[in-house]
Amino acid sequence: MTKALVSRTAYPAPAKPPAKSIKTFRSALNYLDSLTNYERLLRPGIGTPKMGLSRVQRILAALGNPHRTYKTVHIVGTKGKGSTATMLAAMIRACGHRVGLYTSPHVLDERERIMVDNGPISEPAFARAVAAVAAVTEKAKVPDPTYFEVLTAAAFRHFADRKVDIAIIEAGMGGRLDATNVITPEAVGITSISFDHMAQLGSTLEQIAREKAAVIKKKIPVISAPQRPNVREVLRDAAEAAQSPLRFADEEVDFSYRFEFSRVAGKHARICLTTPQSRYEHVQVPLLGEHQAVNCSLALGLLDVLKSRGLTIDDQTAVNGLDDVKLLGRMQMISENPRILVDGAHNAASVDAVMRAIGQNITYDSMVVIFGCQKDKDIAGMIRRIQVGADKVIFTRTSSPRSAEPSELAAQYIELSGKMAQVGRTLSEAMQIALGAIGREDLICITGSFYLVAEAIRKFRTKPS
């Protein structure tokens, strides 16, 4: 495993190594580190010259357009994309199809982003894919390819090499100018749309929704999670312009869910979803939280569309595939003594969903939240949501160059909530404060950033037993 994104240096980027020097996984990462990475830049605006589809289109053309050799599904939205994509991939895979899965960001290792049949790309295959992309980029003289463009092209190339039947593709940022928006999918899934990446996508929900709706292709079916009225209107307009059928999970699809408890499964949600050709009854959602019930219904809706478009799917076999779904860094308990849960929620809606999911599914006396986020996020919105479940809050830095200052976060929290907060300059310092404040039945929740979650997971993986 690589030391991952938390240990990478900030910009300025190192000089770009030549493609012929990419022989190993480490050298592939060095090449990627030399590229512009919008996941690490401060406030890259949507009008930034580097954003656009022309470069990735040229790269893919030079590779022989590998993304056209298999079917795809495109998943966009603000929160729940990775969960929805992972659940859909698991169900299709259970039915005997070879499935590629492309998601972002990674938590511990870039290879998490490129999966085939539930396994990450190997280090040698990762190096080969990146080297192939780098070589054609040099030969075609593609100017300044970005980190995400190269990774996307490498994923598409790897899926073609592995001869997948279908690939589930999660958009990175937005949709219109996202490097993944070069595919013509069998279906488009739109998860819940809320405020995030506002510097890049716009300051209103309508602007954000328009950026994401721009992935809708002519006459391609669209399934959407429940949305706010103004977002629904934007999505309906985009679908109508593209002559694409659009269904919302809480309207055109008969969908319901409820929470249950059993000795075997513990607390969990079950959903029912009925369409003209499918009937899914009392399906157990493999991930915790009301939001995951919605994400699971979206995955089932997309599965139904794929069935109607000729993919061989047995409903019960597909549902059985959900049993194997696990997601790193999402509602993940990384320690039982002390009890520590991590979640990479990094916008207001996701933090709210996590606080609610903890309250619904985990028993505790009091909860200490260790929180760190990036300075270009909706900090006020996230801080307001922390109050829902937190009995004590400790603010800290993430290991990203975009990290917000914990003292400023604490000051804003005190001003908005009227409650006290503490500051730990590092995660280790924040953990020491938290450990001094909890009892056996209390819970520590670490959230606000995947950078922070990655650091926490790594810390407890290496903790002496």
C-alpha positions as CSV (number, residue, x, y, z in Angstrom):
1,M,0.0,0.0,0.0
2,T,1.2,3.5,-0.7
3,K,1.5,6.0,2.1
4,A,-1.5,7.7,0.4
5,L,-2.6,11.2,-0.1
6,V,-2.1,12.4,3.4
7,S,1.6,12.1,3.1
8,R,1.9,13.8,-0.3
9,T,3.5,17.1,-0.6
10,A,1.6,20.3,-1.5
11,Y,2.2,22.3,-4.6
12,P,4.3,23.4,-6.4
13,A,4.3,20.0,-8.1
14,P,7.6,18.3,-9.0
15,A,8.8,18.2,-12.6
16,K,6.9,15.7,-14.7
17,P,8.9,12.6,-15.2
18,P,9.0,11.1,-18.8
19,A,6.6,8.3,-19.5
20,K,9.4,5.8,-20.2
21,S,10.5,6.2,-16.5
22,I,7.1,4.8,-15.2
23,K,8.1,1.2,-14.4
24,T,6.7,0.7,-10.9
25,F,3.7,1.7,-8.7
26,R,5.9,4.2,-6.9
27,S,7.0,5.8,-10.2
28,A,3.4,6.0,-11.4
29,L,2.5,7.8,-8.2
30,N,5.4,10.2,-8.7
31,Y,4.1,10.9,-12.2
32,L,0.6,11.6,-10.9
33,D,2.0,13.9,-8.2
34,S,3.6,16.0,-10.9
35,L,0.2,16.8,-12.4
36,T,-2.3,19.5,-11.5
37,N,-4.7,17.9,-8.9
38,Y,-7.9,19.8,-8.3
39,E,-8.5,17.6,-5.2
40,R,-5.6,19.4,-3.6
41,L,-5.8,22.9,-5.1
42,L,-7.3,25.9,-3.2
43,R,-10.5,27.2,-4.9
44,P,-10.0,26.2,-8.5
45,G,-12.8,28.0,-10.3
46,I,-15.0,26.4,-12.9
47,G,-13.6,28.7,-15.5
48,T,-10.0,27.5,-14.9
49,P,-8.4,27.0,-18.4
50,K,-7.3,23.4,-17.4
51,M,-10.9,22.3,-17.0
52,G,-12.6,20.8,-20.0
53,L,-13.0,17.5,-21.9
54,S,-10.7,18.1,-24.9
55,R,-7.6,16.7,-23.3
56,V,-9.2,13.5,-22.0
57,Q,-10.9,13.0,-25.3
58,R,-7.5,13.3,-27.1
59,I,-5.9,10.9,-24.6
60,L,-8.6,8.3,-25.0
61,A,-8.6,8.6,-28.8
62,A,-4.8,8.0,-28.8
63,L,-5.5,4.9,-26.6
64,G,-8.1,3.6,-29.1
65,N,-11.1,4.8,-27.1
66,P,-11.1,1.9,-24.6
67,H,-14.3,3.3,-22.9
68,R,-16.3,2.4,-26.0
69,T,-15.6,-1.3,-25.7
70,Y,-18.0,-2.0,-22.7
71,K,-21.2,-0.8,-21.3
72,T,-21.2,1.9,-18.6
73,V,-23.4,3.5,-16.0
74,H,-22.7,7.1,-14.9
75,I,-23.3,8.2,-11.3
76,V,-23.3,11.9,-10.4
77,G,-24.6,13.9,-7.5
78,T,-23.3,15.5,-4.3
79,K,-23.4,12.8,-1.7
80,G,-23.8,9.0,-1.9
81,K,-22.2,8.5,-5.4
82,G,-19.6,6.0,-4.1
83,S,-22.1,4.1,-2.0
84,T,-24.6,3.9,-4.9
85,A,-21.9,2.8,-7.4
86,T,-20.5,0.2,-5.0
87,M,-23.9,-1.3,-4.3
88,L,-24.8,-1.4,-8.0
89,A,-21.5,-3.0,-8.9
90,A,-21.9,-5.7,-6.3
91,M,-25.4,-6.6,-7.5
92,I,-24.4,-6.9,-11.1
93,R,-21.2,-8.8,-10.2
94,A,-23.3,-11.3,-8.2
95,C,-25.2,-12.1,-11.4
96,G,-22.0,-13.3,-13.1
97,H,-20.9,-10.2,-15.0
98,R,-17.4,-8.9,-14.9
99,V,-17.7,-5.4,-13.5
100,G,-15.4,-2.4,-13.4
101,L,-15.9,0.2,-10.7
102,Y,-14.3,3.7,-10.8
103,T,-14.8,5.9,-7.8
104,S,-13.1,8.8,-6.0
105,P,-11.6,9.9,-3.8
106,H,-9.5,7.1,-2.4
107,V,-8.9,6.8,1.4
108,L,-5.6,4.9,1.7
109,D,-4.4,4.0,-1.8
110,E,-5.1,5.2,-5.3
111,R,-5.8,1.6,-6.4
112,E,-9.1,1.8,-4.4
113,R,-10.4,4.0,-7.3
114,I,-10.0,1.3,-10.0
115,M,-11.7,-2.0,-9.2
116,V,-12.6,-5.1,-11.2
117,D,-14.7,-7.8,-9.7
118,N,-14.4,-6.4,-6.2
119,G,-10.6,-6.3,-6.2
120,P,-8.4,-3.2,-6.6
121,I,-6.1,-2.9,-9.6
122,S,-2.7,-4.5,-8.9
123,E,0.3,-2.3,-8.4
124,P,2.0,-3.6,-11.7
125,A,-1.3,-3.1,-13.6
126,F,-1.7,0.4,-12.2
127,A,1.8,1.3,-13.3
128,R,1.2,-0.1,-16.8
129,A,-2.1,1.8,-17.2
130,V,-0.6,5.1,-16.1
131,A,2.5,4.5,-18.2
132,A,0.3,3.9,-21.3
133,V,-1.6,7.1,-20.7
134,A,1.6,9.1,-20.1
135,A,3.1,7.7,-23.3
136,V,0.2,8.6,-25.6
137,T,-0.1,12.0,-23.8
138,E,3.5,12.8,-24.7
139,K,3.1,11.4,-28.3
140,A,-0.1,13.3,-29.0
141,K,1.4,16.4,-27.3
142,V,-1.6,16.8,-25.0
143,P,-0.9,19.9,-22.9
144,D,-0.9,19.7,-19.1
145,P,-3.1,16.7,-18.5
146,T,-4.5,16.7,-14.9
147,Y,-4.3,14.0,-12.2
148,F,-7.9,13.1,-12.6
149,E,-7.8,13.0,-16.4
150,V,-4.9,10.6,-16.3
151,L,-6.4,8.4,-13.7
152,T,-9.7,8.3,-15.5
153,A,-8.1,7.3,-18.8
154,A,-6.0,4.7,-16.9
155,A,-9.1,3.2,-15.4
156,F,-10.9,3.1,-18.8
157,R,-7.8,1.4,-20.3
158,H,-7.6,-1.1,-17.5
159,F,-11.3,-2.0,-17.8
160,A,-10.8,-2.7,-21.5
161,D,-7.7,-4.8,-20.8
162,R,-9.7,-6.8,-18.3
163,K,-12.6,-7.2,-20.7
164,V,-15.3,-6.0,-18.3
165,D,-18.9,-6.4,-19.4
166,I,-19.9,-3.2,-17.7
167,A,-18.2,-0.4,-15.7
168,I,-19.9,1.8,-13.1
169,I,-18.3,5.2,-13.3
170,E,-18.6,7.8,-10.5
171,A,-18.1,11.4,-11.6
172,G,-15.4,13.3,-9.7
173,M,-16.4,17.0,-9.4
174,G,-19.6,18.2,-11.0
175,G,-20.4,16.6,-14.3
176,R,-20.4,18.9,-17.3
177,L,-16.6,19.3,-17.4
178,D,-15.7,16.2,-15.4
179,A,-13.3,13.9,-17.2
180,T,-15.8,11.0,-16.9
181,N,-18.3,12.9,-19.0
182,V,-16.9,11.3,-22.2
183,I,-18.9,8.1,-21.8
184,T,-22.3,7.3,-23.4
185,P,-23.8,5.2,-20.6
186,E,-26.7,2.8,-20.5
187,A,-28.2,4.8,-17.6
188,V,-27.4,7.8,-15.5
189,G,-27.9,7.8,-11.7
190,I,-28.2,11.1,-9.9
191,T,-27.7,11.0,-6.1
192,S,-28.9,13.7,-3.7
193,I,-27.7,17.1,-4.8
194,S,-26.7,19.7,-2.1
195,F,-24.1,22.3,-1.6
196,D,-20.4,21.3,-2.2
197,H,-17.6,22.5,-4.4
198,M,-19.4,25.8,-4.7
199,A,-16.2,27.6,-5.9
200,Q,-16.2,25.3,-8.9
201,L,-19.9,24.5,-9.5
202,G,-21.8,27.6,-8.4
203,S,-23.3,29.2,-5.3
204,T,-26.9,28.1,-5.8
205,L,-28.5,24.6,-5.9
206,E,-29.8,25.3,-9.4
207,Q,-26.3,26.1,-10.7
208,I,-24.9,23.0,-9.1
209,A,-27.7,20.9,-10.4
210,R,-27.2,22.2,-13.9
211,E,-23.5,21.3,-13.8
212,K,-24.4,17.7,-12.8
213,A,-27.4,17.4,-15.1
214,A,-25.1,18.1,-18.1
215,V,-24.0,14.4,-18.1
216,I,-27.5,13.4,-19.3
217,K,-27.1,12.1,-22.9
218,K,-29.8,11.9,-25.6
219,K,-32.5,9.3,-24.9
220,I,-30.5,7.7,-22.1
221,P,-32.6,6.8,-19.0
222,V,-32.1,8.7,-15.8
223,I,-32.9,7.6,-12.3
224,S,-32.6,10.2,-9.5
225,A,-32.7,10.1,-5.8
226,P,-35.4,12.4,-4.1
227,Q,-34.4,16.0,-4.7
228,R,-35.6,19.4,-3.6
229,P,-38.2,21.1,-5.8
230,N,-35.8,23.5,-7.4
231,V,-33.3,20.7,-8.2
232,R,-36.1,18.5,-9.6
233,E,-37.1,21.3,-12.0
234,V,-33.5,21.6,-13.3
235,L,-33.2,17.9,-13.8
236,R,-36.6,17.7,-15.5
237,D,-35.6,20.5,-17.9
238,A,-32.3,18.8,-18.7
239,A,-33.9,15.4,-19.3
240,E,-36.6,16.9,-21.5
241,A,-34.0,18.7,-23.6
242,A,-32.2,15.4,-24.1
243,Q,-35.4,13.4,-24.7
244,S,-34.3,11.2,-21.8
245,P,-36.8,9.4,-19.5
246,L,-36.4,10.5,-15.9
247,R,-37.7,8.8,-12.8
248,F,-37.4,10.0,-9.2
249,A,-37.1,7.3,-6.5
250,D,-40.0,8.9,-4.5
251,E,-42.4,9.5,-7.4
252,E,-42.4,7.4,-10.5
253,V,-40.9,4.4,-8.5
254,D,-42.8,2.9,-5.6
255,F,-40.3,3.0,-2.8
256,S,-40.4,2.7,0.9
257,Y,-38.1,1.8,3.8
258,R,-38.2,1.0,7.5
259,F,-35.7,0.4,10.3
260,E,-35.5,-3.0,12.0
261,F,-33.4,-4.8,14.6
262,S,-32.4,-8.5,14.7
263,R,-29.9,-10.5,16.7
264,V,-28.0,-11.4,13.6
265,A,-28.1,-8.2,11.6
266,G,-28.4,-5.7,14.5
267,K,-30.0,-2.3,13.6
268,H,-30.5,-2.0,9.8
269,A,-32.9,-0.6,7.2
270,R,-35.0,-2.6,4.8
271,I,-36.4,-1.2,1.6
272,C,-39.2,-2.1,-0.9
273,L,-39.1,-0.9,-4.4
274,T,-41.5,-1.8,-7.2
275,T,-41.2,-0.9,-10.9
276,P,-43.2,-2.2,-13.9
277,Q,-40.8,-5.1,-14.3
278,S,-39.2,-5.6,-10.9
279,R,-40.4,-6.1,-7.3
280,Y,-37.8,-5.9,-4.6
281,E,-39.3,-6.6,-1.1
282,H,-37.7,-6.1,2.3
283,V,-34.2,-5.8,0.9
284,Q,-31.7,-5.3,3.7
285,V,-29.5,-2.3,3.1
286,P,-25.9,-3.2,3.7
287,L,-24.7,0.2,4.9
288,L,-25.9,2.2,7.9
289,G,-28.1,5.2,7.7
290,E,-31.3,6.6,6.2
291,H,-29.3,8.1,3.4
292,Q,-28.0,4.6,2.5
293,A,-31.5,3.3,2.2
294,V,-32.1,6.1,-0.4
295,N,-28.8,5.2,-2.2
296,C,-29.7,1.5,-2.2
297,S,-33.1,2.3,-3.8
298,L,-31.2,4.3,-6.5
299,A,-28.9,1.4,-7.2
300,L,-31.9,-0.9,-7.5
301,G,-33.6,1.5,-9.9
302,L,-30.5,1.6,-12.0
303,L,-30.4,-2.2,-11.9
304,D,-34.0,-2.3,-13.2
305,V,-33.0,0.0,-16.1
306,L,-30.1,-2.2,-17.0
307,K,-32.4,-5.2,-17.0
308,S,-34.7,-3.4,-19.4
309,R,-31.7,-2.7,-21.7
310,G,-30.7,-6.3,-22.0
311,L,-28.4,-7.0,-19.1
312,T,-29.1,-10.5,-17.7
313,I,-30.1,-9.9,-14.1
314,D,-31.7,-12.3,-11.6
315,D,-33.4,-10.2,-8.9
316,Q,-32.7,-12.5,-5.9
317,T,-29.1,-13.2,-6.9
318,A,-28.5,-9.5,-7.4
319,V,-29.9,-8.7,-3.9
320,N,-27.7,-11.4,-2.4
321,G,-24.7,-9.5,-3.8
322,L,-25.4,-6.7,-1.3
323,D,-24.2,-9.0,1.5
324,D,-20.6,-8.4,0.5
325,V,-20.7,-4.5,0.4
326,K,-18.3,-2.7,2.6
327,L,-17.0,0.8,2.2
328,L,-13.7,2.1,3.7
329,G,-14.1,5.3,5.7
330,R,-17.9,5.4,5.7
331,M,-19.6,4.8,9.0
332,Q,-16.6,2.6,9.8
333,M,-15.9,1.5,13.4
334,I,-12.0,1.4,13.5
335,S,-11.7,0.6,17.2
336,E,-13.9,-0.9,19.9
337,N,-11.8,0.0,22.9
338,P,-12.0,3.0,22.7
339,R,-15.0,3.1,20.4
340,I,-14.0,5.2,17.4
341,L,-16.1,5.6,14.3
342,V,-14.9,7.4,11.2
343,D,-16.8,8.8,8.2
344,G,-15.5,11.0,5.4
345,A,-18.5,13.3,5.3
346,H,-17.3,16.5,3.8
347,N,-20.3,18.7,3.2
348,A,-23.2,19.9,5.3
349,A,-25.7,17.3,4.0
350,S,-23.3,14.4,4.5
351,V,-22.4,15.5,8.0
352,D,-26.1,15.7,8.8
353,A,-26.7,12.2,7.4
354,V,-23.8,10.8,9.5
355,M,-25.1,12.4,12.7
356,R,-28.6,11.0,12.1
357,A,-27.2,7.6,11.1
358,I,-25.2,7.4,14.3
359,G,-28.2,8.3,16.4
360,Q,-30.4,5.7,14.6
361,N,-27.9,2.8,14.6
362,I,-25.3,3.1,17.4
363,T,-25.9,3.1,21.2
364,Y,-23.7,5.4,23.2
365,D,-23.9,7.6,26.4
366,S,-22.2,10.6,24.9
367,M,-20.3,11.4,21.7
368,V,-17.1,13.4,21.1
369,V,-16.7,14.6,17.6
370,I,-13.2,15.3,16.2
371,F,-13.7,17.5,13.2
372,G,-11.4,18.8,10.5
373,C,-12.3,20.0,7.0
374,Q,-11.0,21.9,4.0
375,K,-11.1,25.7,4.0
376,D,-13.1,25.9,0.8
377,K,-16.1,23.9,2.1
378,D,-19.4,25.1,3.5
379,I,-18.0,25.4,7.0
380,A,-20.9,27.1,8.6
381,G,-23.3,24.5,7.2
382,M,-21.1,21.6,8.4
383,I,-20.7,23.1,11.9
384,R,-24.4,23.5,12.3
385,R,-25.0,19.8,11.6
386,I,-22.3,18.7,14.1
387,Q,-24.5,20.0,16.9
388,V,-27.2,17.4,16.1
389,G,-25.3,14.7,17.9
390,A,-22.1,16.0,19.4
391,D,-21.8,16.4,23.2
392,K,-18.3,17.7,22.8
393,V,-16.4,18.9,19.7
394,I,-12.6,19.0,19.2
395,F,-11.4,20.8,16.0
396,T,-8.2,19.8,14.3
397,R,-6.2,20.1,11.1
398,T,-6.4,17.7,8.2
399,S,-3.2,16.8,6.5
400,S,-4.2,18.6,3.3
401,P,-2.7,21.9,2.2
402,R,-6.3,23.1,1.9
403,S,-7.0,22.4,5.6
404,A,-9.0,25.0,7.6
405,E,-7.4,26.3,10.7
406,P,-8.9,24.5,13.8
407,S,-8.8,27.7,15.9
408,E,-11.0,29.4,13.3
409,L,-13.3,26.5,13.1
410,A,-13.7,26.5,16.9
411,A,-14.4,30.2,16.9
412,Q,-17.1,29.9,14.3
413,Y,-18.6,26.9,16.2
414,I,-18.8,28.9,19.4
415,E,-20.3,31.9,17.6
416,L,-22.9,29.8,15.8
417,S,-23.8,27.4,18.7
418,G,-23.0,29.2,21.9
419,K,-21.3,26.0,23.0
420,M,-17.7,25.5,24.0
421,A,-15.2,23.6,21.8
422,Q,-11.5,22.6,22.0
423,V,-8.7,22.5,19.6
424,G,-6.0,19.9,18.9
425,R,-3.4,21.0,16.4
426,T,-2.9,17.5,15.2
427,L,-5.1,14.4,15.1
428,S,-2.9,12.8,17.8
429,E,-3.4,15.8,20.1
430,A,-7.2,15.8,19.4
431,M,-7.3,12.1,20.2
432,Q,-5.5,12.7,23.5
433,I,-8.1,15.3,24.5
434,A,-11.0,13.0,23.4
435,L,-9.6,10.0,25.3
436,G,-9.4,12.1,28.5
437,A,-13.1,13.0,28.2
438,I,-14.8,9.7,27.4
439,G,-16.0,6.6,29.4
440,R,-16.5,3.0,28.3
441,E,-19.9,3.5,26.7
442,D,-19.0,6.8,24.9
443,L,-18.2,7.2,21.3
444,I,-15.6,9.2,19.4
445,C,-16.6,10.2,15.8
446,I,-13.9,11.5,13.5
447,T,-15.3,13.3,10.4
448,G,-15.2,16.2,8.0
449,S,-12.6,15.1,5.6
450,F,-11.3,11.9,3.9
451,Y,-7.8,13.2,4.7
452,L,-8.6,13.1,8.4
453,V,-10.3,9.7,8.1
454,A,-7.3,8.2,6.3
455,E,-5.0,9.4,9.0
456,A,-7.2,7.9,11.7
457,I,-7.5,4.5,9.9
458,R,-3.8,4.4,9.4
459,K,-3.1,5.3,13.0
460,F,-5.3,2.5,14.4
461,R,-4.1,-0.1,11.9
462,T,-0.5,0.4,13.3
463,K,-1.6,0.7,16.9
464,P,0.1,-1.9,19.1
465,S,-2.3,-4.6,20.3
